[in-house]
Structure formats: C-alpha cells, structure tokens
Amino acid sequence: MPPTPFITVVIPFFQREPGILARTLRSVATVGYPLDRLQVLVVDDESPWPACDELATSPPPQGLVLRVIRQANGGPGAARNTGLAHLPAGTELVAFIDSDDEWMPGHLDRAVNGLSAGFNAYFANLHHPGETQDEFAKSGRIEPSRHPAIGSAPGLHAYQGDIVHQITTANVIYMTTLVIVAAELGSVRFQESFRRGGEDYLYWLDLDAAGARFAFSSLPGARRGIGVNLWDSNGWGSDGLARRIHDEARYRQLALQRYARSDQTRTALRQEIRRLRSLMVHDALHRLRRGKALEWSVIWRMLRDTGPSSGQASGLPAIRPQT
C-alpha cells in the first residue's frame, strides 16, 4: 500500500436540519490527510433537507473534492451501497462517516498505518455526544492490552479473538470510524431489508465472512453527533418502535443461524431475541393503554421470524414500559 493511498469517503445523508453536513465535511477536510488523495461521495437518501441545499448555503471546504448522488429513500444501508457502487477509479481505501459525526485529526493517518501492517479493515475508539470518557473506557467491552500492538503509530492493535462474538454481544465498531481496503472488501454490501436495525452489524459480520482482518486504534478517531437521523428517534409507543424491534430481532436470528461460531455466542443471541420479544409485548401494551393502533402485521412477523423456540424465558429481568 502506498504511503498516501487514495481514499473515497462515503456519507449517507438524511437530515432535517441545515448545517449538520457542513460540520462533518469540515472535519473531513481538517483530519490532516492530503485533500488531493481524498474524494467524498454524499448519498442523499431523499433527505427532507436536501444535500444540494446544504452545499448551496454552506459550500464544502476549499480543495475537498465532492460528489452528491441523490436516490429514492432506502435507508442508510442502501445509501452506503450506492456509495460503494460508485467508487471512483483508483479508490484504494473506503472510509465511512455519518452525516452528523466528526472525525478527529489523525484518524485517516492512523487507519493507513494500521492497514499497512497487513490488515484490510480498521476501526477506532470514539466519543459519544456530551461524554468526556471514550467508548472503550466507558463500555469496557474491549481491552486494548489484550490485543497485540502493531504499526508505528501509538494505540494501534491487531484485533485478536472472536470478532463475531464481539460484534453480536459487545460491539464497539461504529460505521463512522470504519475504513476498508477496496480491492479486498469493497464488494461486500449492506443487507438493505434491515433498515431499522442490524444493517451495520450484518455488514461487519459479512466483512468477517469475506476475510476481514481487523486492526483498530485505542485512540478516539471520531465524535458522534446528536443523532437526528430517523432511525435513532424511536421511543416507547412511537410508530416506528415495533418495526425497529422486529429488525433488531431478525438480525440476531440471522446471526444465530448463519454467523455464530461458539455456544457462548449462540446463548447470548437467544437471550437477546427473548428480550426483544418481551419488548415487543410491552410496546404493544403501552400503545393499547394509550388507545393507539397496533401494527399487527409487524407483531406477527416478529413471532414468525424469531421462531417458537425463542419465546419468553423465565429468569430474565422484567422490562417495564415508561408511563
């Protein structure tokens, strides 16, 4: 890999407010990577606030090469697939960032350093909105000291262990820090039918199935945004929650059937499916108490898709809807 490989940045865009994309693009332009080795693809997923309107009022930073592709609304996975299908010639690495997030200086340089050590997929630590502690320290779901150090930059490690178990039970990979080698993993696509939950997890599992060798950085590479994307806004009794629960359960059922390698992973997935079935029941009761219509077709598909053996189990903590 050359010292400064050509990177295409894929940004799925669906926002309701102005100014958000402009902030993200500034972070891309100031990440410290040579702008003549970057191109940005913004995929406007029929956003209520169009990307072209945003760029008309807040032009991209000088020197940043950018292309906008507009498509009918299909969800974030479909938007990322469109970006992957339109990579410009010469793309060596693909980097993802969500349209309300920001990269931190040095993120792409660390990614290149880690990938140059014989890896083809990279992710990094990050900060969540309003939090001073980084994700690794806060969640305790990955201990960098347990993973071999690599490369010449500080904080770089080779992921060592069962990445499927990590993704399905204690995930710390976020799309906004993911960088992949295009020639080896650029043909992997998102499963678009899981648009309300699980698309990103299944993508990482498919990367692993395609031969991904993960490197990561314990140093934060991004700051997450507030999350004005539609799919982060479902609460108790909302019209979208049942569909989100259904997709989350479907993802785990598919992970159980297709990807899980250990009994430990399979047990954890079955427990989570049971918890989600319980959530579906509580959400239905919450809506009934407030006189809201039930999405019976979603409830039926949930029961069908997660199978009779995934019913409510005793010993699980009670989950009570808010009143």
C-alpha positions in Angstrom: 0.0 0.0 0.0 1.4 3.4 -0.9 2.1 5.9 1.9 -0.9 8.0 1.0 -3.5 5.7 -0.7 -6.5 7.3 -2.5 -9.4 7.3 -0.1 -13.1 7.6 -1.0 -15.3 8.8 1.9 -18.9 7.6 1.8 -21.5 9.7 3.6 -25.2 8.6 3.7 -27.3 11.7 4.1 -30.7 12.0 5.7 -31.2 15.1 7.9 -34.0 17.5 8.8 -31.8 20.4 9.8 -29.3 22.6 8.0 -25.7 23.0 9.0 -25.0 19.3 10.0 -23.4 18.1 6.8 -21.2 21.3 6.7 -19.7 20.4 10.1 -19.0 16.8 9.0 -17.3 18.0 5.8 -15.1 20.4 7.8 -13.9 17.6 9.9 -13.1 15.5 6.8 -11.1 18.4 5.3 -9.2 19.1 8.6 -8.5 15.4 9.5 -4.9 16.0 8.3 -5.0 13.8 5.2 -3.9 15.2 1.8 -7.0 16.5 0.1 -5.7 15.6 -3.3 -5.9 11.9 -2.1 -9.5 12.2 -1.0 -12.9 12.2 -2.7 -16.2 12.4 -0.8 -19.4 10.8 -2.0 -22.5 12.2 -0.3 -25.5 9.9 -1.0 -28.7 11.9 -0.4 -31.3 9.3 0.7 -34.2 11.6 -0.3 -33.4 13.8 2.7 -36.0 16.3 3.9 -33.2 18.8 4.0 -31.5 18.1 0.6 -27.7 17.9 0.5 -27.6 20.2 -2.5 -29.4 22.9 -0.5 -26.9 22.4 2.3 -24.0 22.8 0.0 -25.5 25.8 -1.7 -25.7 27.7 1.6 -22.5 26.1 3.1 -20.1 25.2 0.3 -17.6 22.4 1.0 -14.2 23.4 2.3 -11.8 24.6 -0.5 -9.9 21.7 -2.0 -12.3 19.0 -0.9 -13.5 17.0 -4.0 -17.1 16.1 -3.5 -19.9 14.4 -5.5 -23.6 14.2 -4.5 -25.7 11.3 -5.6 -29.4 11.5 -4.9 -31.6 8.4 -4.6 -35.1 7.4 -3.5 -35.3 6.8 0.2 -33.9 3.3 1.0 -32.3 3.7 4.4 -28.7 4.2 5.5 -27.6 0.7 4.2 -29.0 1.4 0.8 -27.3 4.8 0.7 -23.9 3.3 1.6 -24.4 0.6 -1.0 -25.0 3.3 -3.6 -21.7 4.9 -2.5 -19.9 1.6 -2.8 -21.3 1.1 -6.2 -20.0 4.5 -7.4 -16.4 4.4 -6.1 -14.2 6.4 -8.4 -11.5 4.7 -10.3 -8.3 4.4 -8.3 -10.0 4.1 -4.9 -7.7 2.1 -2.6 -9.5 2.6 0.7 -13.1 3.3 1.6 -13.8 5.3 4.7 -17.3 5.8 6.2 -18.7 8.6 8.3 -22.2 9.5 9.2 -23.5 12.9 8.2 -23.9 14.2 11.8 -20.5 12.9 13.1 -17.0 14.4 13.0 -13.6 12.9 12.5 -10.8 13.8 14.8 -7.3 14.9 13.5 -5.1 11.9 12.6 -7.9 9.4 12.1 -7.1 8.6 8.5 -3.3 8.6 9.0 -3.8 6.0 11.8 -6.1 3.9 9.6 -3.5 3.9 6.8 -0.8 3.0 9.3 -2.8 0.1 10.8 -3.9 -1.3 7.4 -0.4 -1.1 6.1 0.6 -3.7 8.7 -1.2 -6.5 6.8 -4.9 -5.8 7.6 -7.8 -4.9 5.4 -10.4 -3.5 7.9 -9.9 -0.8 10.6 -12.0 0.8 13.3 -11.3 3.3 16.1 -12.3 4.3 19.5 -14.6 7.4 19.7 -16.5 9.8 21.8 -20.3 10.0 22.2 -22.2 13.3 22.4 -21.7 15.1 25.7 -19.3 12.5 27.2 -15.7 13.0 28.2 -14.9 9.3 28.5 -14.2 7.5 25.3 -16.2 4.4 24.2 -13.6 1.8 25.1 -13.1 3.2 28.6 -16.8 3.7 29.2 -18.1 0.4 28.0 -15.2 -1.8 29.0 -16.1 -4.0 26.0 -12.6 -4.1 24.5 -9.3 -4.1 26.4 -6.6 -2.9 24.0 -3.9 -4.5 26.2 -5.3 -8.0 25.2 -4.6 -7.3 21.5 -1.1 -7.2 20.0 0.3 -3.8 19.2 1.0 -3.1 15.5 2.4 -0.3 13.3 4.5 2.6 14.2 1.7 4.9 15.5 0.6 4.8 19.1 -2.6 3.0 20.1 -2.7 0.6 17.1 -3.6 -3.0 17.7 -4.5 -6.2 15.8 -7.9 -7.5 16.8 -7.4 -10.9 18.4 -10.3 -13.1 19.4 -13.8 -14.0 18.2 -14.9 -10.9 16.2 -18.4 -12.4 15.7 -18.9 -12.6 19.4 -17.6 -9.1 19.8 -20.0 -7.7 17.2 -23.1 -9.6 18.3 -22.7 -9.2 22.1 -20.4 -6.4 22.9 -19.9 -4.3 19.8 -17.6 -1.3 19.7 -17.3 -0.9 15.9 -19.1 2.2 14.6 -19.6 2.9 10.9 -18.2 6.4 11.4 -14.7 5.1 12.1 -14.6 2.1 9.7 -12.0 2.0 6.9 -11.7 -0.9 4.5 -9.3 -1.9 1.7 -11.4 -1.6 -1.5 -9.7 -4.3 -3.5 -10.4 -7.0 -0.9 -13.6 -5.9 0.8 -15.2 -3.3 -1.5 -17.7 -5.8 -3.0 -19.4 -6.6 0.4 -22.8 -4.9 0.6 -25.3 -4.0 3.3 -28.5 -6.1 3.7 -31.0 -3.3 2.9 -34.1 -5.0 4.3 -32.7 -4.4 7.9 -33.0 -0.6 7.5 -34.3 0.0 11.0 -31.8 -2.1 12.9 -29.0 -4.5 12.3 -27.8 -3.4 8.9 -24.4 -2.2 10.2 -23.9 -5.3 12.4 -24.6 -7.6 9.5 -22.3 -5.7 7.3 -19.4 -6.2 9.8 -20.3 -9.9 10.0 -20.2 -10.1 6.2 -16.9 -8.3 6.2 -15.6 -11.0 8.5 -17.1 -13.8 6.3 -15.3 -12.2 3.3 -11.9 -12.5 5.1 -11.6 -9.2 7.0 -8.6 -8.9 9.2 -9.3 -6.1 11.7 -6.9 -3.6 13.1 -8.1 -0.9 15.5 -7.0 2.2 17.4 -7.5 2.7 21.1 -7.2 6.5 20.4 -10.5 8.1 19.5 -11.0 8.8 15.8 -14.4 10.5 15.8 -17.0 12.3 17.8 -20.6 11.1 17.3 -23.3 13.7 16.6 -26.6 14.2 18.4 -28.4 11.7 16.1 -31.1 13.5 14.2 -31.3 10.5 11.8 -34.7 8.9 11.8 -33.6 5.6 13.0 -32.3 6.9 16.3 -35.6 8.5 17.3 -37.9 5.7 18.2 -39.2 5.7 21.8 -41.9 3.8 23.8 -45.2 3.9 21.9 -43.8 5.6 18.8 -45.0 4.4 15.4 -41.5 3.2 14.5 -40.5 1.2 17.6 -42.2 -2.1 16.7 -40.6 -2.2 13.3 -37.2 -1.4 14.9 -37.6 -4.1 17.5 -38.6 -6.5 14.7 -35.5 -5.7 12.6 -33.2 -6.0 15.7 -34.6 -9.4 16.4 -34.4 -10.5 12.8 -30.7 -9.5 12.7 -30.0 -11.6 15.8 -31.9 -14.5 14.5 -29.9 -14.4 11.3 -26.6 -14.0 13.2 -27.6 -17.1 15.3 -28.3 -19.2 12.2 -25.5 -18.0 9.9 -22.6 -16.4 11.8 -22.3 -17.6 15.4 -19.3 -19.8 16.0 -19.5 -20.6 19.7 -22.1 -21.9 22.1 -21.4 -18.7 24.2 -22.4 -16.5 21.2 -25.5 -18.6 20.4 -26.7 -18.5 24.0 -26.2 -14.7 24.2 -28.1 -14.3 20.9 -31.0 -16.4 22.1 -31.3 -14.4 25.3 -31.4 -11.2 23.3 -34.1 -12.5 21.0 -36.2 -13.4 24.0 -35.6 -9.9 25.5 -36.7 -8.3 22.2 -39.9 -10.4 22.0 -40.6 -9.2 25.6 -40.0 -5.6 24.4 -42.5 -6.1 21.6 -45.2 -7.3 24.0 -44.6 -4.3 26.4 -44.6 -1.8 23.5 -48.0 -3.3 22.4 -49.4 -3.0 25.9 -48.1 0.6 26.1 -49.9 1.5 22.9 -53.1 -0.2 23.9 -53.2 1.7 27.2 -53.0 4.9 25.3 -55.6 4.0 22.7 -53.0 3.7 19.8 -53.5 1.2 17.0 -51.2 -1.8 17.0 -49.1 -2.8 14.0 -50.4 -6.4 14.0 -48.5 -7.3 10.8 -45.2 -6.4 12.4 -46.1 -8.3 15.6 -47.0 -11.4 13.6 -43.8 -11.2 11.5 -41.8 -10.8 14.8 -43.3 -14.0 16.2 -42.8 -15.8 12.8 -39.3 -14.7 12.1 -37.8 -15.3 15.6 -39.3 -18.8 15.8 -41.3 -20.7 18.5 -38.1 -21.7 20.4 -37.3 -18.0 21.1 -40.3 -17.3 23.3 -40.1 -15.6 26.7 -37.8 -17.4 29.1 -38.0 -17.3 32.9 -35.2 -15.7 34.8 -34.9 -12.7 32.5 -35.1 -9.2 34.1 -38.5 -7.6 33.8 -38.8 -4.8 31.3 -41.4 -2.2 32.1 -42.6 0.5 29.7 -42.4 4.0 30.9 -45.7 5.6 32.0 
